[in-house]
Amino acid sequence: MDDKTSIITGWIRENCAGDAPDTQIDVNTPLLESGLLDSIQIVNLVDFLESKFGVKVEDEDLVAENFESVQSVLGLIEQGQGAS
């Protein structure tokens, strides 16, 4: 697991896993489908991504497809870093 993946999965585990902080999360874990992320947690995650990785997530990027898995979140970060 690379550094960005570890950082994102760690944040999700700490902030979204609730009573199950030992929840296994990998790049393909279905974050929305499993209930790990909801709309409020997505806003918090975006705030974290913007401050941690120095990216700007545009309003049009706030769609479910960008938060389906850690892999899709990584793609969002890469897209944001390319626009910087």
N, CA, C and O atoms as a CHARMM CRD file, in Angstrom:
* protein
*
  336
    1    1 MET  N      0.85800  -1.17200   0.00000 PROA 1      0.00000
    2    1 MET  CA     0.00000   0.00000   0.00000 PROA 1      0.00000
    3    1 MET  C      0.90400   1.23600   0.00000 PROA 1      0.00000
    4    1 MET  O      1.79100   1.35700   0.84500 PROA 1      0.00000
    5    2 ASP  N      0.68100   2.14900  -0.94500 PROA 2      0.00000
    6    2 ASP  CA     1.53100   3.33200  -0.99400 PROA 2      0.00000
    7    2 ASP  C      1.09300   4.35000   0.05800 PROA 2      0.00000
    8    2 ASP  O      0.08700   4.17100   0.74400 PROA 2      0.00000
    9    3 ASP  N      1.88100   5.42400   0.16400 PROA 3      0.00000
   10    3 ASP  CA     1.67500   6.41200   1.21300 PROA 3      0.00000
   11    3 ASP  C      0.29800   7.07700   1.13900 PROA 3      0.00000
   12    3 ASP  O     -0.38600   7.18200   2.15700 PROA 3      0.00000
   13    4 LYS  N     -0.11800   7.52500  -0.04100 PROA 4      0.00000
   14    4 LYS  CA    -1.42800   8.17700  -0.17300 PROA 4      0.00000
   15    4 LYS  C     -2.55400   7.22000   0.19800 PROA 4      0.00000
   16    4 LYS  O     -3.50600   7.59700   0.88200 PROA 4      0.00000
   17    5 THR  N     -2.43400   5.98600  -0.25900 PROA 5      0.00000
   18    5 THR  CA    -3.45500   4.98800   0.05800 PROA 5      0.00000
   19    5 THR  C     -3.54000   4.77400   1.56200 PROA 5      0.00000
   20    5 THR  O     -4.63500   4.71400   2.12200 PROA 5      0.00000
   21    6 SER  N     -2.38900   4.65900   2.21700 PROA 6      0.00000
   22    6 SER  CA    -2.36500   4.46700   3.67600 PROA 6      0.00000
   23    6 SER  C     -2.97700   5.64800   4.40500 PROA 6      0.00000
   24    6 SER  O     -3.71800   5.47200   5.37200 PROA 6      0.00000
   25    7 ILE  N     -2.66900   6.84900   3.94300 PROA 7      0.00000
   26    7 ILE  CA    -3.20700   8.05200   4.57600 PROA 7      0.00000
   27    7 ILE  C     -4.72700   8.09200   4.44500 PROA 7      0.00000
   28    7 ILE  O     -5.43100   8.36500   5.41600 PROA 7      0.00000
   29    8 ILE  N     -5.22600   7.82000   3.25100 PROA 8      0.00000
   30    8 ILE  CA    -6.67800   7.85700   3.02000 PROA 8      0.00000
   31    8 ILE  C     -7.39100   6.75200   3.78800 PROA 8      0.00000
   32    8 ILE  O     -8.40300   7.00800   4.44200 PROA 8      0.00000
   33    9 THR  N     -6.87900   5.53200   3.71800 PROA 9      0.00000
   34    9 THR  CA    -7.53800   4.43900   4.44800 PROA 9      0.00000
   35    9 THR  C     -7.47800   4.68600   5.95100 PROA 9      0.00000
   36    9 THR  O     -8.42700   4.36200   6.66500 PROA 9      0.00000
   37   10 GLY  N     -6.38700   5.25000   6.43800 PROA 10     0.00000
   38   10 GLY  CA    -6.27500   5.57300   7.86200 PROA 10     0.00000
   39   10 GLY  C     -7.31200   6.60600   8.28600 PROA 10     0.00000
   40   10 GLY  O     -7.94500   6.47800   9.33400 PROA 10     0.00000
   41   11 TRP  N     -7.47600   7.64400   7.44400 PROA 11     0.00000
   42   11 TRP  CA    -8.46700   8.67900   7.75800 PROA 11     0.00000
   43   11 TRP  C     -9.87400   8.08000   7.77700 PROA 11     0.00000
   44   11 TRP  O    -10.65900   8.35800   8.68400 PROA 11     0.00000
   45   12 ILE  N    -10.18600   7.27200   6.79100 PROA 12     0.00000
   46   12 ILE  CA   -11.52000   6.65300   6.73100 PROA 12     0.00000
   47   12 ILE  C    -11.73700   5.75200   7.93400 PROA 12     0.00000
   48   12 ILE  O    -12.80600   5.77300   8.54500 PROA 12     0.00000
   49   13 ARG  N    -10.73800   4.96700   8.27500 PROA 13     0.00000
   50   13 ARG  CA   -10.86000   4.06900   9.42200 PROA 13     0.00000
   51   13 ARG  C    -11.10300   4.87800  10.69700 PROA 13     0.00000
   52   13 ARG  O    -11.97500   4.52800  11.49200 PROA 13     0.00000
   53   14 GLU  N    -10.34400   5.95200  10.89900 PROA 14     0.00000
   54   14 GLU  CA   -10.46800   6.76700  12.11000 PROA 14     0.00000
   55   14 GLU  C    -11.76200   7.56600  12.16600 PROA 14     0.00000
   56   14 GLU  O    -12.35000   7.72000  13.23600 PROA 14     0.00000
   57   15 ASN  N    -12.20700   8.07000  11.03100 PROA 15     0.00000
   58   15 ASN  CA   -13.32000   9.01100  11.01500 PROA 15     0.00000
   59   15 ASN  C    -14.65800   8.44200  10.57200 PROA 15     0.00000
   60   15 ASN  O    -15.69700   9.06600  10.79000 PROA 15     0.00000
   61   16 CYS  N    -14.64900   7.27500   9.95700 PROA 16     0.00000
   62   16 CYS  CA   -15.88900   6.75600   9.37800 PROA 16     0.00000
   63   16 CYS  C    -16.26300   5.35000   9.84100 PROA 16     0.00000
   64   16 CYS  O    -17.40000   4.92100   9.64500 PROA 16     0.00000
   65   17 ALA  N    -15.34300   4.64400  10.44000 PROA 17     0.00000
   66   17 ALA  CA   -15.61000   3.25100  10.78900 PROA 17     0.00000
   67   17 ALA  C    -16.38100   3.10400  12.09600 PROA 17     0.00000
   68   17 ALA  O    -16.79400   1.99800  12.44400 PROA 17     0.00000
   69   18 GLY  N    -16.57900   4.19400  12.81800 PROA 18     0.00000
   70   18 GLY  CA   -17.38700   4.15200  14.03200 PROA 18     0.00000
   71   18 GLY  C    -16.88200   3.17300  15.06100 PROA 18     0.00000
   72   18 GLY  O    -15.76000   3.29300  15.55400 PROA 18     0.00000
   73   19 ASP  N    -17.71100   2.20700  15.38300 PROA 19     0.00000
   74   19 ASP  CA   -17.38300   1.23300  16.41200 PROA 19     0.00000
   75   19 ASP  C    -16.45100   0.13500  15.92500 PROA 19     0.00000
   76   19 ASP  O    -16.11600  -0.77100  16.68700 PROA 19     0.00000
   77   20 ALA  N    -16.03300   0.19900  14.68400 PROA 20     0.00000
   78   20 ALA  CA   -15.17300  -0.85400  14.11700 PROA 20     0.00000
   79   20 ALA  C    -13.89200  -0.25900  13.52700 PROA 20     0.00000
   80   20 ALA  O    -13.65800  -0.37100  12.32400 PROA 20     0.00000
   81   21 PRO  N    -13.04600   0.38600  14.37800 PROA 21     0.00000
   82   21 PRO  CA   -11.84300   1.02900  13.86200 PROA 21     0.00000
   83   21 PRO  C    -10.82800   0.05800  13.25500 PROA 21     0.00000
   84   21 PRO  O     -9.87600   0.48700  12.60100 PROA 21     0.00000
   85   22 ASP  N    -11.02400  -1.24200  13.46600 PROA 22     0.00000
   86   22 ASP  CA   -10.12700  -2.24100  12.88800 PROA 22     0.00000
   87   22 ASP  C    -10.62600  -2.73000  11.53100 PROA 22     0.00000
   88   22 ASP  O    -10.08700  -3.69100  10.98300 PROA 22     0.00000
   89   23 THR  N    -11.65100  -2.07500  10.98600 PROA 23     0.00000
   90   23 THR  CA   -12.21700  -2.44200   9.70100 PROA 23     0.00000
   91   23 THR  C    -11.12600  -2.48300   8.63800 PROA 23     0.00000
   92   23 THR  O    -10.33800  -1.54400   8.51900 PROA 23     0.00000
   93   24 GLN  N    -11.07700  -3.54400   7.88100 PROA 24     0.00000
   94   24 GLN  CA   -10.11500  -3.66400   6.79700 PROA 24     0.00000
   95   24 GLN  C    -10.60100  -2.85100   5.60400 PROA 24     0.00000
   96   24 GLN  O    -11.71600  -3.04600   5.12000 PROA 24     0.00000
   97   25 ILE  N     -9.75800  -1.94300   5.13800 PROA 25     0.00000
   98   25 ILE  CA   -10.09100  -1.10900   3.99000 PROA 25     0.00000
   99   25 ILE  C     -8.93500  -1.18900   3.01400 PROA 25     0.00000
  100   25 ILE  O     -7.78400  -0.96200   3.38500 PROA 25     0.00000
  101   26 ASP  N     -9.24100  -1.51300   1.76700 PROA 26     0.00000
  102   26 ASP  CA    -8.20800  -1.50800   0.72800 PROA 26     0.00000
  103   26 ASP  C     -8.68900  -0.63400  -0.42800 PROA 26     0.00000
  104   26 ASP  O     -9.74600  -0.01000  -0.33600 PROA 26     0.00000
  105   27 VAL  N     -7.92900  -0.58800  -1.49700 PROA 27     0.00000
  106   27 VAL  CA    -8.25100   0.32100  -2.60300 PROA 27     0.00000
  107   27 VAL  C     -9.58800   0.00900  -3.26500 PROA 27     0.00000
  108   27 VAL  O    -10.17000   0.88300  -3.90800 PROA 27     0.00000
  109   28 ASN  N    -10.08400  -1.21200  -3.12200 PROA 28     0.00000
  110   28 ASN  CA   -11.32900  -1.60700  -3.78100 PROA 28     0.00000
  111   28 ASN  C    -12.52700  -1.71400  -2.84300 PROA 28     0.00000
  112   28 ASN  O    -13.61600  -2.08200  -3.28300 PROA 28     0.00000
  113   29 THR  N    -12.35000  -1.40100  -1.56900 PROA 29     0.00000
  114   29 THR  CA   -13.46400  -1.45800  -0.62600 PROA 29     0.00000
  115   29 THR  C    -14.56000  -0.50000  -1.07700 PROA 29     0.00000
  116   29 THR  O    -14.27900   0.67400  -1.31900 PROA 29     0.00000
  117   30 PRO  N    -15.79500  -0.96600  -1.19500 PROA 30     0.00000
  118   30 PRO  CA   -16.90100  -0.08800  -1.62600 PROA 30     0.00000
  119   30 PRO  C    -17.31100   0.85700  -0.49400 PROA 30     0.00000
  120   30 PRO  O    -18.07000   0.47400   0.39600 PROA 30     0.00000
  121   31 LEU  N    -16.81100   2.07600  -0.53200 PROA 31     0.00000
  122   31 LEU  CA   -16.99300   3.02100   0.56900 PROA 31     0.00000
  123   31 LEU  C    -18.43600   3.47700   0.74100 PROA 31     0.00000
  124   31 LEU  O    -18.91700   3.58800   1.86800 PROA 31     0.00000
  125   32 LEU  N    -19.12300   3.73900  -0.34300 PROA 32     0.00000
  126   32 LEU  CA   -20.51400   4.18600  -0.25500 PROA 32     0.00000
  127   32 LEU  C    -21.45600   3.01500   0.00400 PROA 32     0.00000
  128   32 LEU  O    -22.31300   3.06700   0.88500 PROA 32     0.00000
  129   33 GLU  N    -21.27900   1.97900  -0.77200 PROA 33     0.00000
  130   33 GLU  CA   -22.14000   0.79900  -0.67400 PROA 33     0.00000
  131   33 GLU  C    -22.07300   0.15700   0.71100 PROA 33     0.00000
  132   33 GLU  O    -23.07700  -0.34200   1.21800 PROA 33     0.00000
  133   34 SER  N    -20.87200   0.17200   1.32600 PROA 34     0.00000
  134   34 SER  CA   -20.69600  -0.43700   2.64000 PROA 34     0.00000
  135   34 SER  C    -21.14900   0.47600   3.77500 PROA 34     0.00000
  136   34 SER  O    -21.22400   0.04800   4.92700 PROA 34     0.00000
  137   35 GLY  N    -21.45100   1.73700   3.45100 PROA 35     0.00000
  138   35 GLY  CA   -21.87700   2.67500   4.47400 PROA 35     0.00000
  139   35 GLY  C    -20.73500   3.36700   5.20000 PROA 35     0.00000
  140   35 GLY  O    -20.97000   4.10100   6.16000 PROA 35     0.00000
  141   36 LEU  N    -19.51000   3.14400   4.76000 PROA 36     0.00000
  142   36 LEU  CA   -18.37900   3.81800   5.39200 PROA 36     0.00000
  143   36 LEU  C    -18.41300   5.32800   5.16300 PROA 36     0.00000
  144   36 LEU  O    -18.03000   6.09900   6.04300 PROA 36     0.00000
  145   37 LEU  N    -18.86800   5.74600   3.99000 PROA 37     0.00000
  146   37 LEU  CA   -18.98800   7.17700   3.68900 PROA 37     0.00000
  147   37 LEU  C    -20.44600   7.54000   3.45800 PROA 37     0.00000
  148   37 LEU  O    -21.18400   6.82700   2.77800 PROA 37     0.00000
  149   38 ASP  N    -20.84400   8.66600   4.04000 PROA 38     0.00000
  150   38 ASP  CA   -22.13400   9.26200   3.70800 PROA 38     0.00000
  151   38 ASP  C    -21.85900  10.69400   3.26900 PROA 38     0.00000
  152   38 ASP  O    -20.69700  11.09100   3.18000 PROA 38     0.00000
  153   39 SER  N    -22.87700  11.46700   2.99800 PROA 39     0.00000
  154   39 SER  CA   -22.67800  12.80700   2.42800 PROA 39     0.00000
  155   39 SER  C    -21.87700  13.72400   3.34700 PROA 39     0.00000
  156   39 SER  O    -21.03300  14.48300   2.86900 PROA 39     0.00000
  157   40 ILE  N    -22.11800  13.67300   4.63700 PROA 40     0.00000
  158   40 ILE  CA   -21.36500  14.50600   5.58300 PROA 40     0.00000
  159   40 ILE  C    -19.90300  14.07300   5.63400 PROA 40     0.00000
  160   40 ILE  O    -19.00300  14.91100   5.65300 PROA 40     0.00000
  161   41 GLN  N    -19.67400  12.77100   5.65500 PROA 41     0.00000
  162   41 GLN  CA   -18.30100  12.27600   5.69700 PROA 41     0.00000
  163   41 GLN  C    -17.55300  12.59300   4.40200 PROA 41     0.00000
  164   41 GLN  O    -16.33700  12.78900   4.42400 PROA 41     0.00000
  165   42 ILE  N    -18.26200  12.64500   3.28200 PROA 42     0.00000
  166   42 ILE  CA   -17.62400  13.02900   2.01900 PROA 42     0.00000
  167   42 ILE  C    -17.13100  14.47000   2.10600 PROA 42     0.00000
  168   42 ILE  O    -16.01800  14.77400   1.67500 PROA 42     0.00000
  169   43 VAL  N    -17.95400  15.35600   2.66100 PROA 43     0.00000
  170   43 VAL  CA   -17.53800  16.75200   2.82900 PROA 43     0.00000
  171   43 VAL  C    -16.30300  16.83000   3.71900 PROA 43     0.00000
  172   43 VAL  O    -15.36400  17.56500   3.41100 PROA 43     0.00000
  173   44 ASN  N    -16.29500  16.08800   4.80500 PROA 44     0.00000
  174   44 ASN  CA   -15.13900  16.06700   5.70300 PROA 44     0.00000
  175   44 ASN  C    -13.91000  15.47500   5.01500 PROA 44     0.00000
  176   44 ASN  O    -12.79700  15.96800   5.19400 PROA 44     0.00000
  177   45 LEU  N    -14.11200  14.42800   4.23500 PROA 45     0.00000
  178   45 LEU  CA   -13.00900  13.81700   3.50000 PROA 45     0.00000
  179   45 LEU  C    -12.43000  14.79400   2.48700 PROA 45     0.00000
  180   45 LEU  O    -11.21000  14.90000   2.35800 PROA 45     0.00000
  181   46 VAL  N    -13.28200  15.50500   1.77300 PROA 46     0.00000
  182   46 VAL  CA   -12.81600  16.48800   0.78800 PROA 46     0.00000
  183   46 VAL  C    -11.98300  17.56400   1.48000 PROA 46     0.00000
  184   46 VAL  O    -10.92900  17.95500   0.97700 PROA 46     0.00000
  185   47 ASP  N    -12.45000  18.03900   2.62000 PROA 47     0.00000
  186   47 ASP  CA   -11.69500  19.03900   3.38200 PROA 47     0.00000
  187   47 ASP  C    -10.31500  18.48800   3.75500 PROA 47     0.00000
  188   47 ASP  O     -9.30800  19.18500   3.63200 PROA 47     0.00000
  189   48 PHE  N    -10.27900  17.24200   4.20800 PROA 48     0.00000
  190   48 PHE  CA    -9.02100  16.58900   4.55100 PROA 48     0.00000
  191   48 PHE  C     -8.11000  16.46400   3.32500 PROA 48     0.00000
  192   48 PHE  O     -6.92200  16.77800   3.40300 PROA 48     0.00000
  193   49 LEU  N     -8.65500  16.01200   2.20900 PROA 49     0.00000
  194   49 LEU  CA    -7.85200  15.83600   0.99000 PROA 49     0.00000
  195   49 LEU  C     -7.27000  17.16200   0.51800 PROA 49     0.00000
  196   49 LEU  O     -6.10800  17.23100   0.11500 PROA 49     0.00000
  197   50 GLU  N     -8.07700  18.20500   0.56900 PROA 50     0.00000
  198   50 GLU  CA    -7.60600  19.51900   0.12000 PROA 50     0.00000
  199   50 GLU  C     -6.46900  20.02200   1.00300 PROA 50     0.00000
  200   50 GLU  O     -5.49200  20.57400   0.49800 PROA 50     0.00000
  201   51 SER  N     -6.58600  19.83700   2.30600 PROA 51     0.00000
  202   51 SER  CA    -5.53100  20.32900   3.19900 PROA 51     0.00000
  203   51 SER  C     -4.30200  19.41200   3.19500 PROA 51     0.00000
  204   51 SER  O     -3.17300  19.89900   3.23800 PROA 51     0.00000
  205   52 LYS  N     -4.50700  18.12200   3.14500 PROA 52     0.00000
  206   52 LYS  CA    -3.38200  17.17300   3.21200 PROA 52     0.00000
  207   52 LYS  C     -2.59300  17.11600   1.91400 PROA 52     0.00000
  208   52 LYS  O     -1.36300  17.07000   1.93900 PROA 52     0.00000
  209   53 PHE  N     -3.28500  17.11800   0.77900 PROA 53     0.00000
  210   53 PHE  CA    -2.62000  16.91200  -0.49800 PROA 53     0.00000
  211   53 PHE  C     -2.53900  18.17400  -1.35400 PROA 53     0.00000
  212   53 PHE  O     -2.00600  18.13600  -2.46300 PROA 53     0.00000
  213   54 GLY  N     -3.05900  19.28600  -0.85100 PROA 54     0.00000
  214   54 GLY  CA    -2.97600  20.54700  -1.57200 PROA 54     0.00000
  215   54 GLY  C     -3.72000  20.56100  -2.89300 PROA 54     0.00000
  216   54 GLY  O     -3.28800  21.19200  -3.85700 PROA 54     0.00000
  217   55 VAL  N     -4.84300  19.86100  -2.92600 PROA 55     0.00000
  218   55 VAL  CA    -5.65200  19.82300  -4.13700 PROA 55     0.00000
  219   55 VAL  C     -6.91600  20.64500  -3.92000 PROA 55     0.00000
  220   55 VAL  O     -7.29800  20.92600  -2.78300 PROA 55     0.00000
  221   56 LYS  N     -7.55000  21.02300  -5.00200 PROA 56     0.00000
  222   56 LYS  CA    -8.84600  21.69400  -4.94900 PROA 56     0.00000
  223   56 LYS  C     -9.85800  20.77200  -5.61500 PROA 56     0.00000
  224   56 LYS  O     -9.75300  20.46300  -6.80200 PROA 56     0.00000
  225   57 VAL  N    -10.83300  20.34100  -4.83600 PROA 57     0.00000
  226   57 VAL  CA   -11.89700  19.50100  -5.37800 PROA 57     0.00000
  227   57 VAL  C    -13.03500  20.42500  -5.79500 PROA 57     0.00000
  228   57 VAL  O    -13.64200  21.10000  -4.96300 PROA 57     0.00000
  229   58 GLU  N    -13.31000  20.44300  -7.07700 PROA 58     0.00000
  230   58 GLU  CA   -14.34400  21.31800  -7.62100 PROA 58     0.00000
  231   58 GLU  C    -15.73500  20.73700  -7.34500 PROA 58     0.00000
  232   58 GLU  O    -15.89300  19.53200  -7.14900 PROA 58     0.00000
  233   59 ASP  N    -16.72700  21.61400  -7.33400 PROA 59     0.00000
  234   59 ASP  CA   -18.10300  21.17800  -7.08100 PROA 59     0.00000
  235   59 ASP  C    -18.54000  20.07700  -8.03700 PROA 59     0.00000
  236   59 ASP  O    -19.22100  19.13500  -7.63200 PROA 59     0.00000
  237   60 GLU  N    -18.15000  20.19100  -9.31000 PROA 60     0.00000
  238   60 GLU  CA   -18.56700  19.18300 -10.29500 PROA 60     0.00000
  239   60 GLU  C    -17.91900  17.81100 -10.05600 PROA 60     0.00000
  240   60 GLU  O    -18.33900  16.80800 -10.63400 PROA 60     0.00000
  241   61 ASP  N    -16.88300  17.78300  -9.19000 PROA 61     0.00000
  242   61 ASP  CA   -16.23900  16.51300  -8.85500 PROA 61     0.00000
  243   61 ASP  C    -16.89100  15.81800  -7.66600 PROA 61     0.00000
  244   61 ASP  O    -16.51600  14.70000  -7.31400 PROA 61     0.00000
  245   62 LEU  N    -17.86300  16.47600  -7.05100 PROA 62     0.00000
  246   62 LEU  CA   -18.54600  15.89900  -5.89800 PROA 62     0.00000
  247   62 LEU  C    -19.68100  14.98600  -6.35500 PROA 62     0.00000
  248   62 LEU  O    -20.85900  15.25100  -6.11600 PROA 62     0.00000
  249   63 VAL  N    -19.28500  13.90600  -7.01800 PROA 63     0.00000
  250   63 VAL  CA   -20.22700  12.90100  -7.50800 PROA 63     0.00000
  251   63 VAL  C    -19.85400  11.54300  -6.91000 PROA 63     0.00000
  252   63 VAL  O    -18.69800  11.29400  -6.56700 PROA 63     0.00000
  253   64 ALA  N    -20.83500  10.69200  -6.79700 PROA 64     0.00000
  254   64 ALA  CA   -20.63600   9.39200  -6.15100 PROA 64     0.00000
  255   64 ALA  C    -19.47600   8.59900  -6.74900 PROA 64     0.00000
  256   64 ALA  O    -18.73800   7.93700  -6.02000 PROA 64     0.00000
  257   65 GLU  N    -19.31300   8.66200  -8.06500 PROA 65     0.00000
  258   65 GLU  CA   -18.26100   7.87600  -8.72500 PROA 65     0.00000
  259   65 GLU  C    -16.87600   8.18100  -8.17200 PROA 65     0.00000
  260   65 GLU  O    -16.00900   7.30700  -8.17200 PROA 65     0.00000
  261   66 ASN  N    -16.65100   9.40800  -7.69900 PROA 66     0.00000
  262   66 ASN  CA   -15.33500   9.78000  -7.17400 PROA 66     0.00000
  263   66 ASN  C    -15.09500   9.32100  -5.74600 PROA 66     0.00000
  264   66 ASN  O    -14.00000   9.50100  -5.21100 PROA 66     0.00000
  265   67 PHE  N    -16.11900   8.72300  -5.11700 PROA 67     0.00000
  266   67 PHE  CA   -16.00500   8.29500  -3.73000 PROA 67     0.00000
  267   67 PHE  C    -16.43200   6.84400  -3.52800 PROA 67     0.00000
  268   67 PHE  O    -16.67300   6.41300  -2.40000 PROA 67     0.00000
  269   68 GLU  N    -16.52500   6.09600  -4.62100 PROA 68     0.00000
  270   68 GLU  CA   -16.95100   4.69700  -4.52900 PROA 68     0.00000
  271   68 GLU  C    -15.93500   3.81400  -3.82900 PROA 68     0.00000
  272   68 GLU  O    -16.30500   2.84500  -3.16500 PROA 68     0.00000
  273   69 SER  N    -14.64900   4.14200  -3.97400 PROA 69     0.00000
  274   69 SER  CA   -13.58100   3.33600  -3.38200 PROA 69     0.00000
  275   69 SER  C    -12.38100   4.23100  -3.12600 PROA 69     0.00000
  276   69 SER  O    -12.34500   5.37300  -3.58400 PROA 69     0.00000
  277   70 VAL  N    -11.41000   3.72200  -2.40400 PROA 70     0.00000
  278   70 VAL  CA   -10.16500   4.46400  -2.19800 PROA 70     0.00000
  279   70 VAL  C     -9.49200   4.70700  -3.54100 PROA 70     0.00000
  280   70 VAL  O     -8.89100   5.76100  -3.75000 PROA 70     0.00000
  281   71 GLN  N     -9.58700   3.74800  -4.45200 PROA 71     0.00000
  282   71 GLN  CA    -9.00300   3.91200  -5.78800 PROA 71     0.00000
  283   71 GLN  C     -9.60200   5.11600  -6.50300 PROA 71     0.00000
  284   71 GLN  O     -8.87200   5.88200  -7.13200 PROA 71     0.00000
  285   72 SER  N    -10.90800   5.29400  -6.41800 PROA 72     0.00000
  286   72 SER  CA   -11.53300   6.44100  -7.07500 PROA 72     0.00000
  287   72 SER  C    -11.16100   7.75300  -6.38200 PROA 72     0.00000
  288   72 SER  O    -11.03800   8.78500  -7.04100 PROA 72     0.00000
  289   73 VAL  N    -10.98200   7.72300  -5.06000 PROA 73     0.00000
  290   73 VAL  CA   -10.52600   8.91000  -4.33200 PROA 73     0.00000
  291   73 VAL  C     -9.09800   9.26700  -4.75400 PROA 73     0.00000
  292   73 VAL  O     -8.77300  10.44300  -4.91300 PROA 73     0.00000
  293   74 LEU  N     -8.25500   8.26200  -4.93300 PROA 74     0.00000
  294   74 LEU  CA    -6.89000   8.49700  -5.41200 PROA 74     0.00000
  295   74 LEU  C     -6.90700   9.15300  -6.79200 PROA 74     0.00000
  296   74 LEU  O     -6.10400  10.04500  -7.06300 PROA 74     0.00000
  297   75 GLY  N     -7.81500   8.71700  -7.66200 PROA 75     0.00000
  298   75 GLY  CA    -7.95700   9.32900  -8.98100 PROA 75     0.00000
  299   75 GLY  C     -8.37200  10.78500  -8.87000 PROA 75     0.00000
  300   75 GLY  O     -7.91400  11.62600  -9.64400 PROA 75     0.00000
  301   76 LEU  N     -9.23200  11.08500  -7.91400 PROA 76     0.00000
  302   76 LEU  CA    -9.66800  12.45800  -7.68900 PROA 76     0.00000
  303   76 LEU  C     -8.48500  13.32900  -7.26200 PROA 76     0.00000
  304   76 LEU  O     -8.33900  14.46200  -7.72000 PROA 76     0.00000
  305   77 ILE  N     -7.64900  12.78900  -6.38500 PROA 77     0.00000
  306   77 ILE  CA    -6.45800  13.52600  -5.94300 PROA 77     0.00000
  307   77 ILE  C     -5.51700  13.78000  -7.11000 PROA 77     0.00000
  308   77 ILE  O     -5.02500  14.89400  -7.28800 PROA 77     0.00000
  309   78 GLU  N     -5.26900  12.74700  -7.90200 PROA 78     0.00000
  310   78 GLU  CA    -4.37900  12.90100  -9.06100 PROA 78     0.00000
  311   78 GLU  C     -4.92200  13.94500 -10.03100 PROA 78     0.00000
  312   78 GLU  O     -4.16300  14.74800 -10.57300 PROA 78     0.00000
  313   79 GLN  N     -6.21900  13.93500 -10.24600 PROA 79     0.00000
  314   79 GLN  CA    -6.86000  14.91800 -11.12000 PROA 79     0.00000
  315   79 GLN  C     -6.66800  16.32100 -10.54200 PROA 79     0.00000
  316   79 GLN  O     -6.35700  17.25700 -11.27800 PROA 79     0.00000
  317   80 GLY  N     -6.85100  16.46800  -9.23800 PROA 80     0.00000
  318   80 GLY  CA    -6.69000  17.76800  -8.58400 PROA 80     0.00000
  319   80 GLY  C     -5.25900  18.26000  -8.59200 PROA 80     0.00000
  320   80 GLY  O     -5.00700  19.45800  -8.71500 PROA 80     0.00000
  321   81 GLN  N     -4.31300  17.32800  -8.46000 PROA 81     0.00000
  322   81 GLN  CA    -2.90600  17.72000  -8.49100 PROA 81     0.00000
  323   81 GLN  C     -2.47200  18.10700  -9.89300 PROA 81     0.00000
  324   81 GLN  O     -1.60100  18.96100 -10.06000 PROA 81     0.00000
  325   82 GLY  N     -3.06100  17.49700 -10.88800 PROA 82     0.00000
  326   82 GLY  CA    -2.75100  17.84300 -12.27200 PROA 82     0.00000
  327   82 GLY  C     -3.26300  19.21200 -12.64600 PROA 82     0.00000
  328   82 GLY  O     -2.70200  19.87400 -13.52000 PROA 82     0.00000
  329   83 ALA  N     -4.33900  19.64600 -11.98400 PROA 83     0.00000
  330   83 ALA  CA    -4.93000  20.94700 -12.27800 PROA 83     0.00000
  331   83 ALA  C     -4.22700  22.08100 -11.54800 PROA 83     0.00000
  332   83 ALA  O     -4.42300  23.25100 -11.87600 PROA 83     0.00000
  333   84 SER  N     -3.39700  21.73200 -10.54600 PROA 84     0.00000
  334   84 SER  CA    -2.72000  22.75400  -9.75700 PROA 84     0.00000
  335   84 SER  C     -1.63100  23.44700 -10.52900 PROA 84     0.00000
  336   84 SER  O     -0.96700  24.33600  -9.99800 PROA 84     0.00000
